[in-house]
Amino acid sequence: MVKRYYTKEKFVNGCILLIDKPYNWTSFDLVNKIRWLIKKRFDIKKIKVGHAGTLDPLATGLMIILSGKKTKQISNYQNLNKTYVGTFMLGSTTKSYDLETSIDKKYNVDHISSKELNEVKKKFLGVTKQTPPIFSAIKKNGKRLYKYARNNEKVLIPEREVEIKKLDLDIENFPKIKFIVECSKGTYIRSLVNDIGKSLDSGAHLVSLRREKIGDFSLKDSISVDYFENNLNSEI
């Protein structure tokens, strides 16, 4: 891990932090925590802190946090490809497409073979259309989609174009499938998993998700929130 010495000037002039987001934290929780720690340590009344791409609360892994003048460059980092690893379960679905909500339907998986999984995998590689999940922070008419979902309100969600550059599936523990995905900005892995289930005439929901890379930035070079807090004014 690269050693750094953090100062007030570095954060104000612009700093890039690679943080491993904890489970059950929102992306906003992480940004707010980092901002609060910086303000407290250096007695700063106001400083800009932002992130270059959200992660769902139940996902963990790499987030790029930028401070000060570097926040003007956030879009440069948001546009980078992302790499994820995780697991999904075939044969059941949830309304949120992950474990945030309980299983609502169950499906047969006896007809699904390794050959079918390989064929489905090919179907999703390349540029494709995807509908984001209604349990997401995307705004529609000024309102977050998850608010519509929690109120059981129906809303039309427009498709978006995404690109899946890599999709590897490990069926050793079928019907639980391990995967690796490399994809473009704006790709919802939950929606990808849900769509895979549909394409197999079954259902699927995300069980775990971890982001390993954003462009050339790697999770292995990241630090935890606790590590950052404990070493804020020392070499790390």
C-alpha positions in Angstrom: 0.0 0.0 0.0 1.3 3.5 -0.9 2.2 5.6 2.1 0.6 9.0 2.2 0.7 11.9 4.7 -2.6 13.8 4.7 -2.7 17.5 5.3 -5.4 20.1 5.2 -3.9 21.6 2.1 -4.0 18.2 0.3 -7.7 17.8 0.9 -8.5 21.4 -0.1 -6.4 21.3 -3.2 -7.8 17.9 -4.2 -7.2 14.4 -3.0 -8.2 11.0 -4.4 -9.1 8.3 -1.8 -9.7 4.6 -2.7 -12.1 3.3 0.0 -13.6 -0.2 0.5 -17.2 0.6 1.2 -18.7 -1.4 4.1 -21.7 -3.6 3.9 -25.0 -1.8 4.6 -23.6 1.7 4.1 -25.0 3.9 1.3 -22.6 5.7 -0.9 -23.9 8.9 0.7 -23.1 7.5 4.2 -19.5 7.0 3.1 -19.1 10.5 1.6 -20.6 12.1 4.7 -18.3 10.1 7.0 -15.2 11.0 5.1 -16.2 14.7 4.9 -16.9 14.7 8.7 -13.6 13.2 9.5 -11.7 15.7 7.4 -13.6 18.7 8.8 -13.1 17.4 12.4 -9.4 16.7 12.1 -8.4 19.9 10.3 -11.1 22.2 11.8 -12.5 23.0 8.3 -15.9 24.5 8.2 -16.7 23.5 4.6 -15.0 21.2 2.1 -16.3 19.5 -1.0 -16.2 15.7 -1.0 -17.9 13.5 -3.6 -17.8 10.0 -5.1 -17.3 8.8 -8.6 -20.0 6.1 -8.8 -22.5 4.7 -6.3 -22.7 1.2 -4.8 -25.9 -0.2 -3.4 -26.1 -0.5 0.4 -25.8 -4.3 0.2 -22.7 -4.1 -2.1 -19.2 -3.7 -0.9 -15.9 -2.8 -2.5 -14.1 0.0 -4.3 -15.3 3.6 -4.3 -13.3 6.6 -5.5 -13.8 9.5 -3.1 -12.5 12.9 -4.2 -12.1 16.1 -2.2 -11.6 19.8 -2.8 -10.7 20.9 -6.3 -10.6 17.3 -7.5 -14.4 17.1 -7.2 -14.5 19.1 -10.5 -13.1 16.0 -12.2 -15.6 13.5 -10.9 -17.1 12.8 -14.3 -13.7 11.7 -15.6 -13.8 8.8 -13.1 -17.5 8.1 -13.4 -17.1 7.2 -17.0 -14.5 4.5 -16.4 -15.5 0.8 -16.7 -16.2 -1.2 -13.6 -15.4 -4.8 -12.6 -17.5 -6.7 -10.1 -17.5 -10.2 -8.5 -20.5 -11.7 -6.8 -23.1 -14.4 -6.6 -26.7 -14.8 -7.7 -29.3 -17.4 -7.0 -31.3 -19.0 -9.8 -34.9 -20.1 -9.2 -36.2 -17.2 -7.2 -36.8 -13.4 -7.5 -37.2 -10.4 -5.2 -38.8 -7.0 -6.0 -35.5 -5.3 -5.4 -33.5 -7.9 -7.4 -31.3 -8.5 -4.4 -31.7 -9.3 -0.7 -33.0 -5.9 0.3 -36.5 -7.4 -0.1 -37.8 -10.9 0.5 -38.3 -13.6 -2.1 -41.6 -13.1 -3.9 -41.6 -15.9 -6.5 -40.0 -19.2 -7.0 -39.2 -21.0 -10.3 -38.1 -24.3 -11.6 -34.4 -24.7 -12.5 -34.4 -28.4 -13.5 -34.4 -27.4 -17.2 -31.2 -25.2 -16.9 -28.0 -26.8 -18.1 -24.4 -25.5 -18.4 -25.0 -25.3 -22.1 -28.0 -23.0 -21.7 -26.0 -20.8 -19.2 -23.2 -20.4 -21.7 -25.7 -19.5 -24.5 -27.4 -16.9 -22.2 -24.0 -15.5 -21.3 -23.2 -14.8 -24.9 -26.6 -13.0 -25.3 -25.6 -10.3 -22.8 -22.1 -9.6 -24.0 -21.6 -6.3 -25.9 -23.9 -3.3 -26.1 -27.5 -4.0 -24.9 -30.5 -2.2 -23.4 -31.2 -2.5 -19.7 -34.0 -1.3 -17.5 -32.8 -0.1 -14.0 -34.5 -1.6 -11.0 -37.3 0.4 -9.4 -35.4 0.0 -6.1 -32.7 2.4 -7.1 -31.8 6.1 -6.4 -32.4 7.2 -10.0 -34.8 10.2 -10.2 -38.0 10.2 -12.1 -40.0 13.5 -12.2 -37.8 14.7 -9.3 -38.5 11.6 -7.1 -36.2 8.7 -6.3 -37.4 5.4 -7.9 -37.2 3.6 -4.6 -39.7 6.0 -3.1 -42.2 4.9 -5.8 -41.4 1.3 -5.1 -41.9 1.6 -1.3 -45.3 3.3 -1.9 -46.3 0.6 -4.4 -46.6 3.2 -7.1 -46.2 2.2 -10.7 -43.8 4.2 -12.8 -42.4 3.8 -16.3 -38.6 3.4 -16.2 -36.8 4.1 -19.4 -34.2 1.7 -20.8 -30.6 2.7 -21.0 -27.8 1.5 -23.2 -25.0 -0.4 -21.3 -22.1 -2.5 -22.4 -21.1 -5.8 -20.9 -17.4 -6.4 -21.8 -16.9 -9.6 -19.8 -19.2 -12.0 -18.2 -17.9 -15.2 -16.5 -20.2 -17.7 -14.8 -19.2 -20.4 -12.4 -21.9 -23.1 -12.0 -20.0 -25.4 -9.5 -22.5 -24.6 -6.7 -25.6 -24.5 -9.0 -28.2 -23.0 -8.5 -26.0 -20.4 -6.8 -23.8 -18.9 -9.5 -20.6 -17.1 -9.0 -19.8 -14.4 -11.6 -17.3 -11.8 -12.8 -18.6 -8.8 -14.8 -16.7 -6.0 -16.5 -19.1 -3.3 -17.7 -19.7 0.3 -18.7 -20.9 3.2 -16.5 -24.5 3.0 -15.5 -24.8 -0.8 -15.6 -27.0 -2.3 -12.8 -25.7 -5.8 -11.9 -29.1 -6.5 -10.2 -30.9 -5.9 -13.4 -28.4 -8.0 -15.3 -29.0 -10.9 -12.9 -32.8 -10.4 -13.2 -32.5 -10.4 -17.0 -30.4 -13.6 -17.0 -33.1 -15.3 -14.9 -35.8 -14.3 -17.3 -33.7 -15.5 -20.3 -33.5 -18.9 -18.7 -37.3 -19.1 -18.3 -36.7 -18.9 -14.6 -35.8 -16.2 -12.1 -32.8 -15.0 -10.3 -31.7 -12.5 -7.7 -28.4 -11.1 -6.5 -27.0 -12.5 -3.3 -23.6 -10.7 -3.0 -21.7 -8.0 -4.9 -18.2 -6.6 -4.6 -16.6 -4.0 -6.9 -13.0 -4.8 -7.6 -12.0 -2.3 -10.2 -12.8 1.2 -11.6 -10.7 1.7 -14.7 -7.1 1.0 -13.6 -8.0 1.7 -9.9 -8.1 -1.5 -7.9 -9.7 -2.7 -4.7 -6.4 -4.1 -3.5 -5.0 -0.5 -3.2 -8.0 0.7 -1.2 -8.3 1.2 2.6 -11.1 0.8 5.0 -13.0 3.7 6.6 -11.5 2.7 10.0 -8.0 2.6 8.6 -8.5 6.1 7.2 -9.9 7.4 10.4 -7.1 5.9 12.6 -4.3 7.1 10.3 -5.7 10.4 9.2 -2.7 12.4 10.4 0.0 9.8 10.1 1.8 7.9 7.3 -0.3 5.2 5.8 
